[in-house]
Every structure is written in C-alpha cells, then in structure tokens.
Amino acid sequence: MRLNFTSKIIEELEFENQMMDRYIKKFDIKIELPEEAPASDTNRKRSRSRSRGAVQDRTLKLTAEQKCTIAQVEIEDYKQDMAALKASSEKIIDGYKAIIEEADIQLKEAKKFTYDFEKEVIKASYQERFHAVLAERVMRFLEEHIRGRDTLVEQLRLKNSTLKIQKKKLMAQLRQKEEMGEVLHEVDFEQLKIENSIFLASIDAKNHELLRLKLTAGRTLQVVNAYREKEQVEAATAKLKQLIGDYRVPAAFAYVDCVRNMRTLRRKEKIHERKVAIAKVGEARRPTSERSCWKKA
C-alpha cells in the first residue's frame, strides 16, 4: 500500500517536472542554483548542515502561485494543440466528406444513365429478329448525354470562376484589414461565413437562372426557325397561286390553229426526209468519175 502511494507521488512529481521543463524551454528561463559549501565545512555539526540543506530545499521549491501559473500556461498550450488537432481533423473529415459526396453523385449519375439507356435505347429500339439495338438510337442517346455533360461542365465552370472572384475579394479584404492593423475576431469570421453562404446561394440561383435563360433562348430560336420556314413555304405557295391565277387558257380557235400548224410542219418534215433519202440514193447510183468531178467542181 505504501509502495503504491510512493509510486503515485513519484508519477505526480515527474509530471510536474515535465511541465516545469516545458515552461522553462518555452520562455527560456535561466535558474541559478546556490553555490555548494566548501569541503572544509563538512566537518561542522550535523545539525547545522541539515538546517542549511532544509533552507536550500525551501529555496528551490515552487510556490502555489508559480505552480498555478505553469499549469495555466500548460492548459493554454493544450488548448492550442487541441484546436490545431481539431482543425486538422475537420479538414481531413471535410476531405473525406467531399470524396463520399463525389462518389454518391457519380453513383447516382451512373444509375440514371443506366436507367435512361435501358428506357430510351434498349426498350425503344431493341429488335427481336437480330437481337440488337439500332446504332442510330445509341449514337443519338450518347450525343444527348454528352451535350448534357457539357452543359453541366459549363455551369460548374461559371460557378468555379465566381467562387475564385469571391475568394480574391475576401483575400483582398483580409490583407486590407491586416495592413490597417484590424484584428479579426471570431464574430468577424462568422459574419464572413454568413455573407459567403449568402453570396454562394445567390450565385447558385443566378447560375440556375442563366441555365433557364439559355434553355429558353434555345427554344425561342427553334420557334423562330420554324416561323421562318413557315414564311418561306407561305411565300412559295403565294407565288405558285399567283402563277396559277395569272395563267389563262388559250382560245379554242388558237388551239385548232396550233394543231393545224403542227401537222403541216410534220408533213413538211416527212417530205424533206423523203427528198433527202432520194438524193442519197441518186448520189450512190452515179458513176465514180462523175462523183469525183462533181466534188472537184
């Protein structure tokens, strides 16, 4: 029992010595110990040496106030270490949370992609005869998916650039306050966090509004193109109607004259063809000498 009590006292003294050692090293305190008595004085009476040793022990002991000061410094150090450890742990936890959130988002996107692919491609274009799906449907689905990803990337890029601008503004404000010698308290940081969250919410709303306006502009452009095509068709129809309206059927006598003239021309054409054929036959029957003379002439 006494051994346990003594061990406990030794542990407490060692702990106090460690605290004292850290305190001395932190503030660079130099302790001057009293000089030892000369060897010739050792022959004095034992009572006087004991009394001197007791006095020296009393001078080396710390008062309760000094112990309290050292304990307070040690507590502050522990608080700072705990705060640093807490900040580091929170940073690590935030990193893990971000990784988990990213994995959840990717998992949801993969499930949605699988569901949409089965719904829009496999079920809609599966051919029992060939046990395959249409390649055009697959390509169209992939192109639409890529366009959606591009839209998301553009939205995230705008959000990232906005956050970078906001970060630059906050860093400029922080540098300005540091140059002016203003001390930022915890309340100021909380206020900045609140303002930052408000700005982020506003930026997110503006990004959604921008995306909505882009979609509206796309639909409006499609409607405008449809109206333009409709106007072109209406203009072509009106032109054809005008041509049909301006067309006049010729009179019956004019038609009869045209038919008579056509028949006359056909008879003349046949007569001319007969004359040409007769001339060719006569030319073939002439003697060779006559033909050569005729050619020379």
C-alpha positions as CSV (number, residue, x, y, z in Angstrom):
1,M,0.0,0.0,0.0
2,R,2.8,2.4,0.9
3,L,4.6,1.4,-2.3
4,N,1.6,2.3,-4.4
5,F,1.3,5.7,-2.6
6,T,5.0,6.4,-3.2
7,S,4.7,5.4,-6.9
8,K,1.8,7.8,-7.3
9,I,3.7,10.6,-5.7
10,I,6.7,9.9,-8.0
11,E,4.5,10.0,-11.1
12,E,3.0,13.3,-10.0
13,L,6.5,14.7,-9.4
14,E,7.7,13.5,-12.8
15,F,4.6,15.1,-14.4
16,E,5.3,18.4,-12.6
17,N,8.9,18.2,-13.7
18,Q,7.9,17.7,-17.3
19,M,5.6,20.7,-17.1
20,M,8.3,22.8,-15.5
21,D,10.8,21.7,-18.1
22,R,8.5,22.7,-21.0
23,Y,7.7,26.0,-19.3
24,I,11.5,26.8,-18.9
25,K,12.2,25.9,-22.5
26,K,9.3,27.9,-23.8
27,F,10.2,31.1,-22.0
28,D,14.0,30.5,-22.0
29,I,14.2,30.9,-18.2
30,K,17.7,30.5,-16.6
31,I,17.8,29.3,-13.0
32,E,20.9,30.0,-10.9
33,L,21.4,27.4,-8.2
34,P,23.1,28.4,-4.9
35,E,26.8,27.6,-4.7
36,E,27.7,24.5,-2.7
37,A,29.5,24.9,0.6
38,P,33.3,24.3,0.6
39,A,34.6,20.9,1.6
40,S,36.2,22.2,4.9
41,D,32.7,23.0,6.2
42,T,31.7,19.4,6.0
43,N,33.3,18.8,9.4
44,R,30.8,21.1,11.1
45,K,28.0,19.8,13.2
46,R,25.4,17.7,11.5
47,S,22.6,19.8,12.8
48,R,23.9,22.9,11.1
49,S,24.3,21.1,7.7
50,R,20.8,19.7,8.0
51,S,19.4,23.1,8.6
52,R,21.3,24.6,5.7
53,G,20.0,21.7,3.4
54,A,16.5,22.4,4.5
55,V,16.9,26.1,3.7
56,Q,18.3,25.2,0.2
57,D,15.4,22.8,-0.4
58,R,12.9,25.5,0.6
59,T,14.5,28.0,-1.9
60,L,14.3,25.5,-4.8
61,K,10.6,24.7,-4.2
62,L,7.9,26.5,-6.3
63,T,5.1,28.4,-4.6
64,A,1.5,27.6,-5.2
65,E,1.1,30.7,-7.3
66,Q,4.0,29.7,-9.5
67,K,2.6,26.2,-9.9
68,C,-0.7,27.7,-10.9
69,T,0.9,30.0,-13.5
70,I,2.8,27.0,-15.0
71,A,-0.5,25.0,-15.0
72,Q,-2.4,27.8,-16.8
73,V,0.4,28.0,-19.4
74,E,0.3,24.3,-19.9
75,I,-3.5,24.3,-20.2
76,E,-3.3,27.1,-22.8
77,D,-0.8,25.0,-24.7
78,Y,-3.0,22.0,-24.6
79,K,-6.0,24.1,-25.8
80,Q,-3.9,25.4,-28.7
81,D,-2.8,21.8,-29.5
82,M,-6.4,20.6,-29.3
83,A,-7.6,23.4,-31.5
84,A,-4.9,22.7,-34.1
85,L,-5.7,19.0,-33.9
86,K,-9.4,19.7,-34.3
87,A,-8.8,22.0,-37.3
88,S,-6.7,19.3,-38.9
89,S,-9.2,16.6,-38.1
90,E,-12.1,18.7,-39.5
91,K,-10.1,19.4,-42.7
92,I,-9.5,15.6,-43.1
93,I,-13.1,14.9,-42.4
94,D,-14.2,17.5,-44.9
95,G,-11.9,15.9,-47.5
96,Y,-13.5,12.5,-46.8
97,K,-17.0,14.0,-46.9
98,A,-16.2,15.6,-50.3
99,I,-14.9,12.3,-51.6
100,I,-18.0,10.5,-50.4
101,E,-20.3,13.1,-51.9
102,E,-18.5,12.9,-55.2
103,A,-18.8,9.1,-55.1
104,D,-22.5,9.4,-54.3
105,I,-23.0,11.8,-57.2
106,Q,-21.2,9.6,-59.6
107,L,-23.2,6.6,-58.4
108,K,-26.5,8.5,-58.9
109,E,-25.3,9.6,-62.4
110,A,-24.3,6.0,-63.3
111,K,-27.7,4.7,-62.1
112,K,-29.6,7.4,-64.0
113,F,-27.5,6.8,-67.2
114,T,-28.3,3.1,-67.0
115,Y,-32.0,3.7,-66.4
116,D,-32.2,6.2,-69.3
117,F,-30.2,3.9,-71.6
118,E,-32.5,0.9,-70.9
119,K,-35.6,3.1,-71.3
120,E,-34.7,5.1,-74.4
121,V,-32.4,2.7,-76.3
122,I,-32.9,-0.9,-75.3
123,K,-36.6,-0.9,-74.8
124,A,-37.4,1.5,-77.6
125,S,-35.2,0.1,-80.4
126,Y,-34.5,-3.5,-79.5
127,Q,-35.0,-5.8,-82.5
128,E,-36.0,-9.3,-81.7
129,R,-35.1,-10.6,-85.1
130,F,-31.4,-9.5,-84.9
131,H,-31.1,-9.4,-81.1
132,A,-29.6,-6.0,-81.3
133,V,-30.5,-2.3,-81.0
134,L,-30.3,0.4,-83.6
135,A,-27.0,2.1,-83.8
136,E,-28.6,5.5,-84.7
137,R,-30.6,5.4,-81.4
138,V,-27.4,4.6,-79.4
139,M,-25.4,7.4,-81.1
140,R,-28.3,9.9,-80.6
141,F,-28.6,9.0,-76.9
142,L,-24.8,9.3,-76.4
143,E,-24.7,12.7,-78.2
144,E,-27.6,14.0,-75.9
145,H,-25.8,12.7,-72.9
146,I,-22.5,14.4,-73.9
147,R,-24.4,17.7,-74.5
148,G,-25.9,17.4,-71.0
149,R,-22.5,16.8,-69.6
150,D,-21.1,19.8,-71.5
151,T,-23.9,22.0,-70.0
152,L,-23.1,20.8,-66.5
153,V,-19.4,21.4,-67.1
154,E,-20.2,25.0,-68.3
155,Q,-22.3,25.5,-65.2
156,L,-19.6,24.3,-62.9
157,R,-17.0,26.4,-64.7
158,L,-19.1,29.5,-64.2
159,K,-19.6,28.6,-60.5
160,N,-15.9,28.0,-60.1
161,S,-14.9,31.3,-61.7
162,T,-17.4,33.1,-59.5
163,L,-16.0,31.4,-56.4
164,K,-12.5,32.4,-57.4
165,I,-13.5,36.0,-57.8
166,Q,-15.2,35.9,-54.4
167,K,-12.1,34.4,-52.9
168,K,-9.9,37.1,-54.4
169,K,-12.2,39.8,-52.9
170,L,-12.2,38.1,-49.5
171,M,-8.4,37.8,-49.6
172,A,-8.1,41.5,-50.6
173,Q,-10.3,42.5,-47.7
174,L,-8.3,40.3,-45.3
175,R,-5.0,41.9,-46.5
176,Q,-6.5,45.4,-46.2
177,K,-7.6,44.7,-42.6
178,E,-4.2,43.3,-41.8
179,E,-2.5,46.4,-43.2
180,M,-4.8,48.6,-41.2
181,G,-4.0,46.6,-38.1
182,E,-7.5,45.4,-37.5
183,V,-7.8,42.2,-35.6
184,L,-10.3,39.7,-36.9
185,H,-12.3,38.1,-34.1
186,E,-14.4,35.0,-34.2
187,V,-17.5,37.1,-34.8
188,D,-16.0,38.6,-37.9
189,F,-15.2,35.2,-39.3
190,E,-18.8,34.1,-38.5
191,Q,-20.1,37.2,-40.3
192,L,-17.9,36.4,-43.3
193,K,-19.1,32.8,-43.3
194,I,-22.7,34.0,-43.3
195,E,-22.0,36.5,-46.1
196,N,-20.2,33.9,-48.1
197,S,-23.1,31.4,-47.7
198,I,-25.5,34.2,-48.8
199,F,-23.3,35.0,-51.8
200,L,-22.9,31.3,-52.7
201,A,-26.7,30.9,-52.6
202,S,-27.2,34.0,-54.8
203,I,-24.6,32.7,-57.2
204,D,-26.2,29.3,-57.4
205,A,-29.6,31.0,-58.0
206,K,-28.1,33.2,-60.8
207,N,-26.5,30.1,-62.4
208,H,-29.8,28.3,-62.4
209,E,-31.4,31.4,-63.9
210,L,-28.7,31.6,-66.5
211,L,-29.2,28.0,-67.4
212,R,-33.0,28.6,-67.6
213,L,-32.5,31.6,-69.9
214,K,-30.2,29.5,-72.1
215,L,-32.8,26.8,-72.5
216,T,-35.5,29.5,-73.1
217,A,-33.2,31.1,-75.8
218,G,-32.7,27.7,-77.4
219,R,-36.5,27.0,-77.5
220,T,-37.1,30.6,-78.8
221,L,-34.5,30.1,-81.6
222,Q,-36.2,26.8,-82.6
223,V,-39.6,28.6,-82.8
224,V,-38.1,31.5,-84.8
225,N,-36.6,29.0,-87.3
226,A,-39.9,27.2,-87.5
227,Y,-41.7,30.6,-88.3
228,R,-39.0,31.4,-90.9
229,E,-39.6,28.1,-92.6
230,K,-43.3,28.6,-92.5
231,E,-42.9,32.1,-94.0
232,Q,-40.8,30.7,-96.8
233,V,-43.4,28.0,-97.5
234,E,-46.2,30.6,-97.5
235,A,-44.2,32.8,-99.8
236,A,-43.6,30.0,-102.3
237,T,-47.3,29.0,-102.1
238,A,-48.4,32.5,-102.7
239,K,-46.1,32.7,-105.7
240,L,-47.5,29.5,-107.1
241,K,-51.0,30.7,-106.5
242,Q,-50.2,33.9,-108.4
243,L,-48.8,32.0,-111.3
244,I,-51.9,29.8,-111.4
245,G,-54.1,32.8,-111.1
246,D,-52.3,34.7,-113.9
247,Y,-52.4,31.7,-116.2
248,R,-55.1,32.0,-119.0
249,V,-56.2,29.1,-121.1
250,P,-55.9,29.9,-124.9
251,A,-59.0,30.2,-127.0
252,A,-60.3,27.1,-129.0
253,F,-59.5,28.6,-132.4
254,A,-55.9,29.3,-131.4
255,Y,-55.6,25.7,-130.2
256,V,-57.0,24.5,-133.6
257,D,-54.6,26.7,-135.5
258,C,-51.6,25.4,-133.4
259,V,-52.7,21.8,-134.1
260,R,-53.0,22.6,-137.8
261,N,-49.6,24.3,-138.0
262,M,-48.1,21.3,-136.1
263,R,-49.5,18.8,-138.6
264,T,-48.3,21.0,-141.5
265,L,-44.8,21.1,-140.1
266,R,-44.8,17.3,-139.6
267,R,-45.9,16.8,-143.2
268,K,-43.1,19.1,-144.4
269,E,-40.6,17.3,-142.3
270,K,-41.6,13.9,-143.8
271,I,-41.4,15.4,-147.3
272,H,-38.0,16.8,-146.6
273,E,-36.8,13.5,-145.2
274,R,-38.0,11.7,-148.4
275,K,-36.2,14.1,-150.6
276,V,-33.0,13.7,-148.6
277,A,-33.3,9.9,-148.8
278,I,-33.9,10.1,-152.6
279,A,-30.9,12.4,-153.1
280,K,-28.7,9.9,-151.1
281,V,-29.9,7.0,-153.3
282,G,-29.2,9.0,-156.5
283,E,-25.8,10.0,-155.3
284,A,-25.0,6.4,-154.6
285,R,-26.0,5.3,-158.1
286,R,-23.9,7.9,-160.0
287,P,-20.6,6.7,-161.5
288,T,-17.4,7.2,-159.6
289,S,-15.9,9.6,-162.2
290,E,-18.9,11.8,-162.3
291,R,-18.9,12.0,-158.5
292,S,-15.2,12.9,-158.4
293,C,-15.8,15.6,-161.0
294,W,-18.8,16.8,-159.1
295,K,-16.7,17.0,-155.9
296,K,-13.9,18.8,-157.8
297,A,-16.4,21.3,-159.2
